[in-house]
Every structure is written in C-alpha cells, then in structure tokens.
Amino acid sequence: MSLLTVGLDGTPVDGPDPVDGDYDGPVAALRHVLAALPGSDSTNGGHANGGTTHGGTTHGGTTHGGTTHGGATHGGATHDVVSNDGTTMDGSPAGRAARWPVEPADMPLAIVAGVVAGTGAPGTARCAAVGLSPLSGGVGETRAEGPFAQGLRAAGVTGVVLYGRAPEPICVIVEAGRARLEPAGDVWGLETGPATDRLRERFGATAAVAVIGPAGERLVPYASIVTNRHHPLPRLGLGAVLGAKNVKAVVAVGADAPPVADPGAVRRLAREYADDAATNSLSVWQHGWPGFGVWSAEPGQAPVAGFTDTTGRGGVGTVPDPIRLGATVAVCPGCPTDCIKVYAGAGLHQEALAMLGPYLGGADPWPLLERCEQLGVDPVSLAGAAFATGRTLTGRLDDLPIRSRDTGMTCKNVDLPPFDPRVQPNLGLAYAVAPIGPRYDIVEHDLDFDPVDGLPASFAEVRRLGVRVPRPRGELDVARTAALMRLWSGLDALGVCLFAATPTRPLRLAQIEDLVAAITGRRPDVLALGAERLRLQFAVNRRLGFTAADDRLPELFFAEPVRAGRYRGAVLDRDSFDAAVADLRAELSRPPADRF
C-alpha cells in the first residue's frame, strides 16, 4: 500500500520521492505541495514528466474537450477558485492575482489516511486533506474522523494526491491500489447526501465516499469535502479546490486488510483504551449525550455577536426535544467513544452550534447545521462571512455570503473558531502562528491547565514534555505552547485522533508510540514528526510570500476587555503578545534536528 498520485487529465505524474518515516500521511502530502510550487527543484517531482509513477491512473470512459457539466472549466477555459458571485476569493476580481502567486487548484490536493489507519485500532479513524487554501492563499490542511480513512486502506492505498484539473466533471475511483477517472455527470449538482447515495448504488454499499456539494461546485471559498455523509473535512475551503479541479468525489472501493506487525499488541492497547476511556472525564463527556458538540460557556469564553458581546454566555447547551429524540451516532471504526452525534440529519462537531447560533446573535442553528452538511460548507466560515457582511442566514442557504478579504474576525483571512483568545491567550498564540491559520484543535486549550479549571489527571502526562503545569489562565507560555503544538502536529501527521489522545484523553504518548510500532513495525518520534510537519507548512507559506505581518489577530482582542462574568477584564496586551508570537514562530520554524 502506498500514496497514489493521480493526474486528473490522465497524464502520468511524478511526485517527490517518498521519505522514510513520513508514514504516508500529511507530511508526505506536504512534500508534494512544496515540490510543485514555482521555484522548486524539478528533481523533487511534483510535475507531470512521464517516467515512473506511484500507482497509476486510467480513464474509465472519461472524455476530453467540449462543454462541461458545470464547475471549473467551460469549453476548455480554466477558471480559478472563485466565490458564488463570480468574484475571486477576496471579493474583488483582481484580488487573487494581487495576493496569491499560485492558484490553489493548480497545486496538488491530497486526501490521505497514512499507514496507521484501517486496522480498527482506537484513535486511528482519521483522514486529512492537504493543499493550498483559497481562503488564506497559503498551506491548507483539514481533518475528518470517521470511516473514510479505513476505506482508503481497504482500497489498497494510504491516500491519493490529485494533480492538475480534469477537463470535465469526474469522480476518482480508487480500487485495488489504482485509480480510474469516471464521468460525474449524474452526480454533479447533487447535494452531498444524495450524491453519496447514488455513488454507493453504483460502487457498493460499503464504498467510502468523499464528495463536494453545490458549494464546492460553485467554488465558494469556504466549501468543505464531506466524507461518508456525516464527517466533513471543514475549514480552509479545500472543497472549492476539488471543485475547481472538476472532481465531484473520491470513491474508495475494496476490502483489503492493511498489514499489522503485532496484532496482539494492537488488541491489548485497544482494551487499555476502552478501560481508560470509561473513567476519563473528557471521553465520558464525548461518549455521553448530548455529546461534545452541545455546550455553553462563560461570558467571554465563547463568542456572542462576532466576539463583540461579552456579557452573555456563548455556545448552545441544550437540544430541542424533537431533534434530540431522533439523534443517532456517526461511528468511527475501532473507537468506542462515539463522539460524533447526528442531529437534524447532520454530524455535529464541537464548533458548529456555537458559530451558527450565538455568534450570529441568536440565530436558530439547527436548520443551518443540516444545510451546511448538504451544501458542503464550513459552519465556522459561513457564520464568519454572514456576520461580517450583515447577512441573516435563513432557508436553504441558496445565496451564500462572501466577505471581502481580511474583514471580519480572521487571521490569515481564516475565520477564528468559537474560543476567545482573551480568555485563553496561548490558544491565541497558536491561532496567530499556525501556518494553516486559526483552528481550535491546533493546541490544547489553556483552561485545561489552570489550577482551578484544569484537568489534574493530565498534568503528569504534560510534565513529561517538560511543561510546567498547572499554570494560571492568562499567563503567556511560549515553551508550553510550542511543545503542545508539536505534540498535536505529530498526532495529525500520524492520523491519530486528538479526541482520543494525549495530553488530556486516554491514549498517552507512550501508548501512541506503542500502537504505531505494533501496526507498522516502526516506533515513531512523535514530537520530531510534528516538528517536521510544521516546518514544511512554514516552508510552503514562505515560498508563497507570507511574512510575520500575517500572524496577527484582530484589534478587538487588544482593545476591548471581557465585560462580565468570571473572566471580566480579560484582554490581550499588544506588546507582550507580539513578542510571544515572534518567539513562538522562531521556535517552531527550527528544523527538528535543532530541537530533538
């Protein structure tokens, strides 16, 4: 099994040579992106040169030329990723050319599982999409839990890397370690649920499907890719990149069992995980009802009215009875925690309700949740665009809002998630410095290490990283933030689910190393792998012209203190925060060999 390169026009593709120790996950995918950027050494691959390919692509009936069924090409003319109103991503016709030297759809887009997925081990049901983001213009990576990673491994690959653009709408079918391209005319235009149903009718009920909805086809810059119906690859707009490539779906077909070096050790670690999850407070919360997507928080901790109102509680803490009674679970293979609950026909993750409800000043989030999944849009960016443009979200969301570049509550033009950095400043540091832009799962949150609000059961695990805990909320700690960002970056690089793992969940770092060794026969250096992933992300952004000036949070967090509740008075200090940002950027940019 290997990472499969696919030329969407049928041309054989040379990718960069595999690097031992990448585990065929996001690190390997980043090497494809970096090698394909202008100015890269051509010997690193990343362009269609003929010669040896990793895997192979066949046409399966795809025709070329002529008028397409819609999307990114029309009569042979290639369109850049644009919004649904016909402008470029920043809202102005000239904006993309002025801001981005490289069109995201012209770069490789990878969907990867890595070598750890597909074995049924706990915490390994995770895939990632890696490319360039149409929101930031820089490196993009997003992750999804659920069965799709297992589906890729069952199809005989660890992931696919899509090069170029198809001349008309297609589906990429992965089976028996190879890919073929088939016309997508009968599913182009469908929402994600009906498209998934139709593709499973064609390729079998067990086919794993990653699909874009109408938002991706219309090149909305915050479009998502939705895997196996309820598990989106959200944020950063990689669904729009897939749409601009004229790819409706990647469908994985097969029943291959990936090799496991030590099945007995995997079973032992699975039993240990199940035992520990039964008493871990976060795992119990995730497993129980209503689940970790339903929560409310103190004033200032979660946003109300676009972070401008810090007098009331944020988040959504209850589920209406008619919706609650119809709820189900979107299962992750091998994991007993069952985090993702399905409400109102949509999988619910941790950010959606807080953004679709209180962030918008009290909108009813439940109908919007289902529309986000069916259209294939990111709830965080949708809410951010709606608030920035003054739009009210109603009905079927047929007219999606598009904000101008760098308006709203953003960093690197990516909307901030619903956790306020005034209350958790080290999370804010990670928002600012992370090459992919602000994500709530970029680093473990400050409050988990607070003497009062923290999780003491995790402190011993954190101290093994050389981190001082507990520490009071509000204290900037660059060393802790860097260590924890490397840790979670390493888990992301391996495809290990953060919601099952260290430092606050049951899978401890030593167990993760044991688990990867039991599956692959090779013990990872998780922190070094995480550092390498971050180094490559920084390298992509530097090649694209990003500078320290891009690592800035909105002025509101420095000018307006929290006005009520336990966190009253919380505000960021510009000088100390900017100094910490510079220190964190320098620390994370160092090559792994300099640090480990």
C-alpha positions as CSV (number, residue, x, y, z in Angstrom):
1,M,0.0,0.0,0.0
2,S,1.3,3.5,-0.9
3,L,0.4,7.1,-1.6
4,L,-1.1,7.2,-5.1
5,T,-0.5,10.1,-7.4
6,V,-3.3,10.8,-9.9
7,G,-3.1,13.1,-13.0
8,L,-6.6,14.4,-13.5
9,D,-6.1,14.8,-17.2
10,G,-4.8,11.2,-17.4
11,T,-1.2,12.2,-17.7
12,P,1.3,10.1,-15.6
13,V,2.6,12.1,-12.7
14,D,6.0,12.0,-10.9
15,G,5.7,13.0,-7.3
16,P,8.6,13.6,-5.0
17,D,10.5,10.6,-3.8
18,P,9.0,9.0,-0.6
19,V,10.8,9.9,2.6
20,D,11.3,7.2,5.1
21,G,9.4,8.0,8.3
22,D,6.7,10.2,6.8
23,Y,4.1,7.4,7.4
24,D,2.4,8.3,4.1
25,G,0.3,11.0,5.9
26,P,0.1,14.8,5.8
27,V,3.9,15.1,5.9
28,A,4.2,13.1,2.7
29,A,1.4,15.2,1.2
30,L,3.1,18.5,2.2
31,R,6.2,17.3,0.3
32,H,4.1,17.0,-2.9
33,V,2.8,20.6,-2.4
34,L,6.2,22.0,-1.7
35,A,7.8,20.3,-4.7
36,A,5.1,21.5,-7.0
37,L,5.4,25.2,-6.1
38,P,7.1,27.5,-8.6
39,G,10.9,27.7,-8.0
40,S,11.1,24.1,-6.6
41,D,13.9,21.9,-7.8
42,S,12.4,19.8,-10.6
43,T,14.2,16.7,-9.4
44,N,11.9,16.7,-6.4
45,G,9.0,15.9,-8.6
46,G,5.5,17.4,-8.4
47,H,5.0,17.9,-12.2
48,A,3.9,15.6,-14.9
49,N,7.1,14.5,-16.6
50,G,6.3,10.9,-17.6
51,G,8.5,8.3,-16.2
52,T,7.9,6.3,-13.0
53,T,4.6,6.8,-11.3
54,H,3.5,5.9,-7.8
55,G,0.4,3.8,-8.6
56,G,-1.5,4.6,-11.8
57,T,-4.5,6.2,-13.4
58,T,-6.8,5.0,-16.1
59,H,-9.6,6.9,-17.8
60,G,-12.6,4.6,-17.3
61,G,-14.5,6.3,-20.0
62,T,-13.7,10.0,-19.3
63,T,-13.9,12.2,-22.5
64,H,-12.0,15.4,-23.1
65,G,-12.9,18.8,-24.5
66,G,-16.2,20.4,-25.2
67,T,-18.6,22.0,-22.7
68,T,-18.6,20.6,-19.2
69,H,-21.4,19.9,-16.8
70,G,-20.5,23.0,-14.8
71,G,-17.9,23.8,-12.3
72,A,-14.4,25.0,-13.0
73,T,-14.0,24.5,-16.8
74,H,-16.2,25.7,-19.6
75,G,-15.4,24.9,-23.2
76,G,-11.8,24.4,-22.4
77,A,-11.3,27.6,-20.4
78,T,-9.9,27.1,-16.9
79,H,-11.4,29.1,-14.1
80,D,-9.7,30.0,-10.8
81,V,-11.4,29.2,-7.5
82,V,-14.0,32.0,-7.1
83,S,-17.0,32.8,-5.0
84,N,-20.5,32.2,-5.9
85,D,-20.9,35.8,-7.1
86,G,-18.2,35.4,-9.7
87,T,-15.5,37.3,-7.9
88,T,-12.3,36.0,-6.6
89,M,-11.8,34.8,-3.0
90,D,-11.2,38.3,-1.6
91,G,-14.4,39.7,-3.2
92,S,-12.7,41.7,-5.9
93,P,-12.0,40.5,-9.5
94,A,-8.3,41.4,-9.3
95,G,-7.8,40.2,-5.7
96,R,-6.4,36.7,-6.3
97,A,-3.7,37.8,-8.7
98,A,-2.7,40.6,-6.4
99,R,-2.5,38.4,-3.3
100,W,-1.6,34.9,-4.4
101,P,1.2,33.9,-6.8
102,V,-0.2,30.4,-7.1
103,E,-3.8,29.4,-7.8
104,P,-4.8,26.7,-5.3
105,A,-6.4,24.5,-7.9
106,D,-3.2,24.3,-9.9
107,M,-1.4,22.7,-7.0
108,P,-1.7,19.1,-5.8
109,L,-4.6,18.3,-3.4
110,A,-4.1,15.2,-1.3
111,I,-6.6,13.2,0.8
112,V,-4.5,10.9,3.0
113,A,-5.1,8.3,5.7
114,G,-1.5,7.2,6.3
115,V,-0.2,3.8,7.3
116,V,-1.8,3.7,10.8
117,A,-5.4,3.9,9.6
118,G,-7.7,1.0,8.7
119,T,-6.6,-1.5,11.4
120,G,-9.5,-0.9,13.7
121,A,-7.3,0.4,16.4
122,P,-8.7,3.2,18.6
123,G,-8.0,6.7,17.7
124,T,-6.9,5.9,14.1
125,A,-10.1,6.6,12.2
126,R,-8.9,9.8,10.7
127,C,-8.1,11.3,7.3
128,A,-6.7,14.6,6.2
129,A,-6.9,16.8,3.1
130,V,-3.8,18.8,2.3
131,G,-3.3,21.5,-0.4
132,L,-3.4,25.3,-0.7
133,S,-6.3,27.1,0.9
134,P,-8.5,29.5,-1.2
135,L,-9.2,31.5,2.0
136,S,-5.6,32.2,3.0
137,G,-3.8,31.5,-0.2
138,G,-1.3,29.5,1.9
139,V,-0.9,26.0,3.1
140,G,-4.2,24.2,4.0
141,E,-4.8,21.1,6.0
142,T,-8.0,19.8,7.5
143,R,-9.0,16.6,9.1
144,A,-12.1,14.3,9.4
145,E,-12.9,11.5,11.7
146,G,-15.0,8.5,10.6
147,P,-14.7,5.6,8.2
148,F,-13.2,7.2,5.1
149,A,-9.6,6.5,6.2
150,Q,-10.4,2.9,6.6
151,G,-12.0,2.9,3.2
152,L,-8.8,4.3,1.6
153,R,-6.8,1.5,3.2
154,A,-9.3,-1.1,2.1
155,A,-8.9,0.2,-1.5
156,G,-5.2,-0.6,-1.3
157,V,-3.7,2.9,-0.8
158,T,-2.7,5.1,2.1
159,G,-4.1,8.2,0.2
160,V,-4.4,9.9,-3.1
161,V,-2.6,13.1,-4.4
162,L,-4.6,14.8,-7.2
163,Y,-2.6,16.8,-9.8
164,G,-3.9,19.2,-12.4
165,R,-7.5,19.7,-13.4
166,A,-9.9,17.4,-15.2
167,P,-11.4,18.8,-18.4
168,E,-14.9,17.9,-17.3
169,P,-16.6,16.8,-14.0
170,I,-15.3,13.4,-12.9
171,C,-15.1,11.0,-9.9
172,V,-11.8,9.5,-8.9
173,I,-12.4,5.8,-8.2
174,V,-9.7,4.1,-6.1
175,E,-9.7,0.3,-6.1
176,A,-7.0,-2.4,-5.8
177,G,-4.3,0.2,-5.4
178,R,-5.0,2.1,-8.6
179,A,-7.2,4.9,-9.7
180,R,-9.5,5.5,-12.6
181,L,-11.5,8.5,-13.7
182,E,-15.2,8.2,-14.4
183,P,-17.7,10.9,-15.6
184,A,-19.6,12.6,-12.8
185,G,-22.4,14.0,-14.9
186,D,-25.2,12.1,-13.0
187,V,-24.0,13.4,-9.6
188,W,-22.7,16.9,-10.4
189,G,-25.2,19.3,-9.0
190,L,-26.4,17.0,-6.2
191,E,-26.1,17.8,-2.5
192,T,-23.7,15.6,-0.5
193,G,-26.3,13.2,0.8
194,P,-27.9,12.3,-2.5
195,A,-24.6,12.2,-4.2
196,T,-23.2,9.8,-1.6
197,D,-26.3,7.6,-2.0
198,R,-26.0,7.5,-5.8
199,L,-22.3,6.7,-5.7
200,R,-22.9,3.8,-3.3
201,E,-25.7,2.5,-5.5
202,R,-23.0,2.3,-8.3
203,F,-20.0,1.1,-6.3
204,G,-21.5,-0.8,-3.4
205,A,-22.9,0.0,0.0
206,T,-19.5,-0.2,1.7
207,A,-17.8,2.2,-0.7
208,A,-16.1,5.1,1.1
209,V,-17.1,8.4,-0.4
210,A,-15.6,11.9,-0.1
211,V,-17.7,14.3,-2.0
212,I,-18.3,18.0,-2.6
213,G,-21.7,19.6,-2.6
214,P,-23.1,22.5,-4.6
215,A,-20.9,25.0,-2.7
216,G,-17.7,23.2,-3.9
217,E,-19.0,23.1,-7.4
218,R,-19.8,26.8,-7.3
219,L,-16.3,27.4,-5.9
220,V,-17.4,29.0,-2.7
221,P,-14.1,29.7,-0.9
222,Y,-15.1,28.0,2.4
223,A,-16.6,24.9,0.8
224,S,-15.9,21.6,2.6
225,I,-15.4,18.0,1.4
226,V,-17.8,15.7,3.2
227,T,-16.7,12.1,3.9
228,N,-19.1,9.2,4.4
229,R,-22.1,11.5,4.8
230,H,-21.5,13.0,8.3
231,H,-17.7,13.6,8.6
232,P,-16.7,16.8,6.8
233,L,-13.2,18.0,6.1
234,P,-14.0,21.5,7.1
235,R,-12.4,24.9,7.2
236,L,-9.9,26.4,4.6
237,G,-12.1,25.8,1.5
238,L,-10.5,22.6,0.1
239,G,-13.9,21.6,-1.2
240,A,-13.6,24.6,-3.6
241,V,-10.2,23.4,-4.7
242,L,-11.7,20.0,-5.5
243,G,-14.5,21.7,-7.4
244,A,-12.0,23.8,-9.4
245,K,-10.2,20.6,-10.3
246,N,-13.6,19.4,-11.6
247,V,-13.7,16.5,-9.1
248,K,-17.0,15.7,-7.6
249,A,-15.9,12.8,-5.4
250,V,-13.2,10.4,-4.5
251,V,-14.6,6.9,-4.0
252,A,-12.7,4.2,-2.4
253,V,-13.8,0.6,-3.1
254,G,-12.3,-2.6,-1.7
255,A,-12.0,-4.9,1.3
256,D,-8.2,-5.2,1.7
257,A,-6.9,-5.5,5.2
258,P,-3.8,-3.5,5.8
259,P,-0.9,-5.3,7.3
260,V,-0.4,-5.2,11.1
261,A,3.0,-6.1,12.6
262,D,1.8,-7.2,16.0
263,P,-2.0,-7.8,16.2
264,G,-1.8,-9.0,19.8
265,A,-0.3,-5.7,20.9
266,V,-3.0,-3.7,19.0
267,R,-5.7,-5.7,20.8
268,R,-4.1,-5.1,24.1
269,L,-3.8,-1.4,23.5
270,A,-7.5,-1.3,22.4
271,R,-8.5,-2.9,25.7
272,E,-6.4,-0.4,27.7
273,Y,-8.0,2.5,25.8
274,A,-11.5,1.2,26.4
275,D,-10.8,0.8,30.1
276,D,-9.3,4.3,30.4
277,A,-12.0,6.0,28.4
278,A,-14.6,4.7,30.8
279,T,-13.1,7.0,33.5
280,N,-11.6,9.8,31.6
281,S,-13.7,12.9,32.1
282,L,-13.5,14.2,28.6
283,S,-14.0,10.8,27.0
284,V,-17.1,10.3,29.2
285,W,-18.4,13.7,28.1
286,Q,-17.7,12.9,24.4
287,H,-19.4,9.5,24.6
288,G,-22.5,10.6,26.5
289,W,-25.5,12.6,25.4
290,P,-25.9,15.2,24.1
291,G,-22.2,15.0,23.2
292,F,-19.3,17.4,22.9
293,G,-21.0,19.5,20.2
294,V,-23.6,20.7,22.7
295,W,-22.0,23.0,25.3
296,S,-22.3,26.5,26.7
297,A,-19.6,28.7,28.2
298,E,-19.0,31.7,30.5
299,P,-19.2,35.2,29.0
300,G,-16.1,35.9,27.0
301,Q,-15.1,32.3,26.7
302,A,-17.2,31.6,23.6
303,P,-18.3,34.3,21.2
304,V,-21.6,36.1,21.0
305,A,-22.3,38.5,18.1
306,G,-19.0,38.0,16.4
307,F,-16.9,38.3,19.7
308,T,-18.3,41.8,20.3
309,D,-20.7,40.9,23.1
310,T,-19.0,39.6,26.2
311,T,-21.9,40.0,28.6
312,G,-23.8,36.7,27.9
313,R,-23.0,33.0,27.6
314,G,-21.8,31.5,24.3
315,G,-22.4,28.1,22.9
316,V,-25.6,26.1,22.8
317,G,-26.2,23.9,25.8
318,T,-29.5,22.1,25.0
319,V,-31.1,20.2,22.2
320,P,-34.8,20.7,21.3
321,D,-36.8,17.5,22.1
322,P,-37.9,16.8,18.6
323,I,-34.3,16.9,17.4
324,R,-32.9,15.0,20.5
325,L,-35.3,12.1,20.1
326,G,-34.2,11.5,16.5
327,A,-30.4,11.6,17.3
328,T,-28.0,8.9,16.2
329,V,-24.2,8.3,16.2
330,A,-21.8,8.6,13.3
331,V,-19.4,5.8,14.2
332,C,-15.6,5.8,13.9
333,P,-14.3,2.3,13.3
334,G,-12.4,0.8,16.2
335,C,-13.3,3.6,18.7
336,P,-15.9,3.1,21.5
337,T,-16.2,6.8,22.3
338,D,-18.8,7.7,19.6
339,C,-18.0,11.4,19.7
340,I,-19.9,12.5,16.6
341,K,-23.7,12.7,17.2
342,V,-26.1,13.1,14.3
343,Y,-28.7,15.8,15.0
344,A,-31.3,17.0,12.5
345,G,-29.7,14.9,9.8
346,A,-26.1,16.2,10.2
347,G,-23.0,15.2,12.1
348,L,-22.2,17.6,14.9
349,H,-18.7,18.6,15.8
350,Q,-17.6,21.0,18.6
351,E,-17.7,24.3,16.8
352,A,-20.9,24.4,14.7
353,L,-23.7,25.3,17.1
354,A,-21.6,28.0,18.8
355,M,-21.0,29.6,15.5
356,L,-24.4,29.2,13.8
357,G,-26.3,30.3,17.0
358,P,-24.8,32.8,19.5
359,Y,-22.0,34.0,17.2
360,L,-24.8,35.3,14.8
361,G,-26.6,36.9,17.7
362,G,-29.1,34.2,18.5
363,A,-30.0,32.5,15.2
364,D,-31.6,29.1,15.3
365,P,-28.6,26.9,14.5
366,W,-30.3,23.5,13.9
367,P,-31.7,24.0,10.4
368,L,-28.4,25.7,9.4
369,L,-26.5,22.6,10.6
370,E,-28.2,20.3,8.1
371,R,-27.8,22.8,5.2
372,C,-24.1,23.1,5.9
373,E,-23.6,19.4,5.5
374,Q,-25.7,19.0,2.4
375,L,-24.3,22.1,0.6
376,G,-20.8,21.2,1.8
377,V,-19.8,24.4,3.6
378,D,-17.8,25.0,6.8
379,P,-20.1,26.3,9.6
380,V,-17.4,28.5,11.1
381,S,-16.5,30.4,7.9
382,L,-20.2,30.6,6.9
383,A,-21.0,32.3,10.3
384,G,-18.0,34.5,10.0
385,A,-18.9,35.6,6.5
386,A,-22.5,36.2,7.5
387,F,-21.6,38.3,10.5
388,A,-19.0,40.3,8.6
389,T,-21.5,41.1,5.8
390,G,-24.5,41.7,8.0
391,R,-26.4,38.8,6.4
392,T,-29.2,36.8,8.1
393,L,-29.0,33.1,7.3
394,T,-32.4,31.6,6.6
395,G,-34.0,28.9,4.5
396,R,-32.0,26.7,2.3
397,L,-28.9,29.0,2.1
398,D,-29.1,29.2,-1.7
399,D,-27.2,32.5,-1.7
400,L,-24.1,32.1,0.5
401,P,-22.4,35.2,1.9
402,I,-18.9,36.1,0.7
403,R,-16.9,38.6,2.8
404,S,-14.1,40.8,1.5
405,R,-10.6,39.7,2.3
406,D,-9.4,40.3,5.8
407,T,-12.7,41.6,7.0
408,G,-14.4,40.0,10.0
409,M,-12.7,38.2,12.8
410,T,-9.9,36.5,10.9
411,C,-6.2,35.6,10.9
412,K,-4.6,34.9,7.5
413,N,-8.1,35.5,6.2
414,V,-9.3,32.4,8.0
415,D,-12.2,32.9,10.4
416,L,-11.5,32.4,14.1
417,P,-13.2,29.4,15.8
418,P,-15.6,30.0,18.8
419,F,-13.0,30.1,21.6
420,D,-11.9,33.6,22.6
421,P,-8.2,34.3,22.9
422,R,-8.7,37.0,25.5
423,V,-9.6,34.2,28.0
424,Q,-7.0,31.7,26.6
425,P,-4.1,33.7,25.3
426,N,-1.8,30.7,24.5
427,L,-4.6,29.4,22.2
428,G,-4.5,32.8,20.7
429,L,-0.7,32.5,20.1
430,A,-1.4,29.2,18.2
431,Y,-4.1,30.9,16.2
432,A,-1.7,33.6,15.1
433,V,1.4,31.5,14.3
434,A,-0.1,28.3,12.9
435,P,0.7,28.2,9.2
436,I,-2.8,26.9,8.3
437,G,-4.4,29.7,10.2
438,P,-6.6,29.6,13.4
439,R,-8.0,26.2,14.4
440,Y,-9.5,25.3,17.8
441,D,-7.6,22.0,17.6
442,I,-4.2,23.5,16.9
443,V,-3.2,23.2,20.6
444,E,-4.7,22.0,23.9
445,H,-6.6,24.8,25.5
446,D,-5.3,27.0,28.3
447,L,-8.1,26.3,30.7
448,D,-7.2,22.6,30.8
449,F,-4.0,23.5,32.7
450,D,-5.5,26.2,35.0
451,P,-5.2,25.5,38.8
452,V,-8.9,25.9,39.2
453,D,-10.5,24.9,35.9
454,G,-7.9,22.4,34.7
455,L,-7.8,18.7,34.4
456,P,-5.3,17.4,37.0
457,A,-5.4,13.9,35.7
458,S,-3.5,15.1,32.6
459,F,-0.8,17.0,34.4
460,A,1.7,14.1,34.8
461,E,1.5,13.5,31.0
462,V,2.1,17.1,30.2
463,R,5.1,17.3,32.6
464,R,6.8,14.5,30.6
465,L,7.0,17.0,27.8
466,G,9.0,19.4,30.1
467,V,6.0,21.6,30.5
468,R,5.1,23.4,33.8
469,V,1.6,22.7,35.0
470,P,-0.7,23.8,36.5
471,R,-0.3,27.5,35.5
472,P,-2.9,30.2,35.8
473,R,-5.1,31.2,32.9
474,G,-3.9,34.3,31.2
475,E,-0.2,33.7,31.6
476,L,1.6,33.5,28.2
477,D,3.8,30.5,28.0
478,V,5.7,30.1,24.7
479,A,7.5,27.0,25.7
480,R,4.3,25.2,26.6
481,T,2.5,26.3,23.5
482,A,5.4,25.2,21.3
483,A,5.6,21.8,23.0
484,L,1.9,21.1,22.8
485,M,1.7,22.3,19.1
486,R,4.4,19.9,18.2
487,L,2.6,17.1,20.1
488,W,-0.7,17.6,18.3
489,S,1.1,18.2,15.0
490,G,2.8,14.8,15.4
491,L,-0.6,13.2,16.1
492,D,-2.0,14.9,13.0
493,A,1.0,13.7,11.0
494,L,0.3,10.1,12.0
495,G,-3.5,10.3,11.6
496,V,-4.1,9.8,15.4
497,C,-7.3,11.4,16.6
498,L,-6.8,14.3,19.0
499,F,-10.1,13.5,20.7
500,A,-8.8,10.1,21.8
501,A,-5.3,11.1,22.7
502,T,-2.7,12.9,24.8
503,P,-2.4,15.1,26.8
504,T,-6.0,15.1,28.2
505,R,-7.6,11.9,26.7
506,P,-6.8,8.2,27.3
507,L,-4.1,7.4,24.6
508,R,-0.9,8.6,26.3
509,L,2.2,9.5,24.2
510,A,3.9,6.2,25.1
511,Q,0.9,4.2,24.1
512,I,0.6,6.0,20.8
513,E,4.2,5.1,20.1
514,D,3.5,1.5,21.1
515,L,0.4,1.5,18.9
516,V,2.2,2.8,15.8
517,A,5.0,0.3,16.3
518,A,2.5,-2.5,16.7
519,I,0.8,-1.6,13.4
520,T,3.8,-0.6,11.3
521,G,6.8,-2.3,13.0
522,R,8.5,1.1,13.4
523,R,8.4,3.3,16.5
524,P,7.8,7.0,15.7
525,D,9.4,10.0,17.3
526,V,6.0,11.9,17.5
527,L,7.4,15.2,18.5
528,A,10.1,15.2,15.8
529,L,7.5,14.2,13.2
530,G,5.2,17.0,14.4
531,A,8.1,19.5,14.2
532,E,8.8,18.4,10.6
533,R,5.1,18.8,9.6
534,L,5.2,22.4,11.0
535,R,8.5,23.1,9.3
536,L,7.1,22.0,5.9
537,Q,4.0,24.1,6.4
538,F,6.1,27.2,7.2
539,A,8.2,26.4,4.2
540,V,5.2,26.4,1.9
541,N,4.0,29.7,3.2
542,R,7.4,31.3,2.9
543,R,7.6,30.3,-0.7
544,L,4.2,31.9,-1.2
545,G,5.3,35.2,0.3
546,F,3.9,35.0,3.8
547,T,5.6,37.1,6.5
548,A,5.4,37.9,10.2
549,A,2.8,40.5,9.3
550,D,0.3,37.7,8.5
551,D,0.5,36.4,12.1
552,R,-1.9,39.0,13.6
553,L,-5.2,38.7,15.5
554,P,-8.0,41.3,15.2
555,E,-7.6,44.5,17.1
556,L,-10.7,43.9,19.2
557,F,-8.9,41.4,21.4
558,F,-6.4,44.0,22.4
559,A,-8.8,46.9,22.7
560,E,-12.0,45.5,24.3
561,P,-11.7,43.6,27.6
562,V,-14.3,40.9,28.5
563,R,-17.1,42.9,30.3
564,A,-18.8,40.3,32.6
565,G,-18.6,37.0,34.3
566,R,-15.6,35.1,35.8
567,Y,-13.3,36.4,33.1
568,R,-14.2,40.0,33.3
569,G,-11.3,42.2,32.4
570,A,-9.5,39.6,30.2
571,V,-7.8,41.3,27.3
572,L,-4.6,40.7,25.3
573,D,-1.6,43.1,25.8
574,R,-0.2,44.0,22.3
575,D,3.4,44.3,23.2
576,S,3.7,41.1,25.2
577,F,1.6,39.1,22.8
578,D,3.5,40.3,19.7
579,A,6.8,39.4,21.4
580,A,5.4,35.9,22.3
581,V,4.2,35.5,18.7
582,A,7.7,36.2,17.4
583,D,9.3,33.8,19.9
584,L,6.8,31.0,19.1
585,R,7.3,31.5,15.3
586,A,11.1,31.3,15.7
587,E,10.9,28.2,17.9
588,L,8.5,26.3,15.6
589,S,10.5,27.2,12.4
590,R,13.6,25.5,13.6
591,P,14.4,22.2,11.9
592,P,13.7,19.1,14.0
593,A,17.3,18.2,14.3
594,D,18.0,21.5,16.1
595,R,15.4,20.8,18.7
596,F,15.3,17.0,19.3
